[in-house]
Amino acid sequence: MERILVVGVTGAGKSTLARALGGRLGLPYHEMDALYFNGPDWAVNGSFAEDVSGFSAAPRWIVDSLGYPEVRDLLWERADTVVWLDYPRHVVMPRVVRRSFRRSARREVLFGGNRETWGGWLSREHPVWWSWSQHTARQEEVRRRTSDPRFAPLDCLRFAHPDETAAWLAGL
């Protein structure tokens, strides 16, 4: 486990696990959303693909994402391990709602200086709506990739509940 993708739906706990696992294994952690959004009004980083290509060429790293479409195959080709947080909606949705509520109430600064706002809850792009609407599609995408012969060399660790993930992490 030297080049790890932590994948799952929005709100599954990818970033939290990637930070913890990176710390435990001494791997440089790369937060995909922070690389992608680099300015106000959710501006997209113009050198995103180059930035991802650069760090993913290194021998050791961990990323908290399936990968944005423009870098998805690159990350999957360079990774050696996928940790899949394959949690059901009834586990993920309370998490993402609590997180978004906290971020909105506290006006927490996120990627590129952006914030979740109360008005943003009405947008289809809001994390709560995104997590709900993309849950099945994201599961199917990861399932397709983990069974794709191109990615057969990847070690895939699939966890169906946070307790399984916590037990695995504690055992490392």
N, C-alpha and C positions, 0 to 999 in steps of 0.2 A: 504494500500500500504506500505508493510514493506519489501518484498522480490521481487524485480522487475527485469524483463528481458526487455531490450530495444532491439528489433529485427528489421531486415530489411536488404536490400542488402548493399554491400560495397558502401560507399559514401553517404548513406542516411542521415547521421548525428547522428548515434547512440551514439557515444562517447560524442559529444557536448551536446546532450539532457540528457544523463545519468549523466554527470557532473553537469549540471544545475539542474536537478530534484533531484539528490542526495544532492546538496547544499541546495535546498529549503526545502527538507524534513528531512535533517539531517541524511541521510543514507550513510554508507561507500560505496564508489564507487570502483569497481574493473574493470580495463581495461583488457579485456580478451586477447587481442594480447600481452600485456605487460607480462601477466602471462605465456602465451604459448611460446613466443620467449624470451630466456634469455641469449643469447650470440651472439658472432660474427657469420657471415655467416648464420644468421637466425637459429641458434641452438635452438632446442626444449628443453624446461624445462623437465628434467627427472622426476620431482615430480609434474608435472602439475595436474594430476587427484587428487592427495592427497591434493594439495594446494586448488583446487576448492572445494573439499569435505569439507575441513576445514572451509573456510570462509562461504560456503553455509549452514553449520549447524547452523550458528549464526541466531538470530532472525531478523536481519535487514541488508539489503544490496541491492545494485543495480549493475547490470552487463550490459555491452554494446554489447551483442552478443546473437545470437541464441544458441551458445554453440558449441565448437568443438565436433566432433562425440563421442569421448571417455567420455565426461561429459554432453552431451546434455540432455539425459533423467534425469540425476540427477538434473540438474538445473531446468528443467521443472517440476519435481516432487516437488521440494522444494520451487519454486516461488509461490507467491500469485497473481501476476499481470504481464501481458505481455503488453508492449506498442509497437505496431507494426507500424513502419514507412513504410507503403505500397505505396511508391511513384513510379510513372511511370519512365521509362527510360529517357524521355526527361527532367525530373527534376534531376535525380541522376547523369547522365553522365556528364553534365557540372561541377557539384560539384566535382566529383572524378577526372576529368581531371585537374581542377584548383588546387586542393589539391596536386596531384602528380607532377604537373609542379612546384608548389611552393617548395615542398619538394626536388625535384631534383635540382632545381636552387639554393636553399639556402643550400643544403647538410644538411638538418635537421636530427638530430640524432633521431632515433625511438627506438623501443623496442630492448633491448639487445645491444644497441650501433650500430644498423644497420641503413642503409640509403637507400632510393630509389635512383637509379642511372639512367642516361640517357640510358645506355645499357639495363637496366632492362625493359624498355618499350617494348622490343622485346620479352619478356618472356610471356608465357600464365599465369604465376603466378602473373604478375604485377597487381596492383589494378584496373587499367583501364580495362584491358582485363578480369580480374576476374569478375568485376562488370557487364560487358556487357554479358559475357557468362553464369553467374550464376543467372541473374536477374529472369528469369521465374522459374527456379528450386527452388530458395530460396523462392519465393512467394508461390509456391505449397507446399513446406515443411512447411512453417508457417501455411498455410491454413489447411493442414492435421492435424497439431498438435493442432490448435485451435478448431478443430471439433472432436478430438480424445476424447473418453469418459474418458480415464485416466487423462486428463488434464481439465475436465469439471469444477472443482472448481476454475480454474484460471479466474480472471477478465481480459478480453481482451479489450484493447482500441486500435482501429484501425484508423489510420489517413492516408488519401489519398493525402494530400498536406501539405507542410510545414506551410502554413498559419493556417490550422486547428490545427496543433501541437502547434504552437506559441500561439494561442488563448486559448487552453486548459491549457498550462503551465502558462500563465498570469492569468488565473482564479483560480489557486490553492491557 
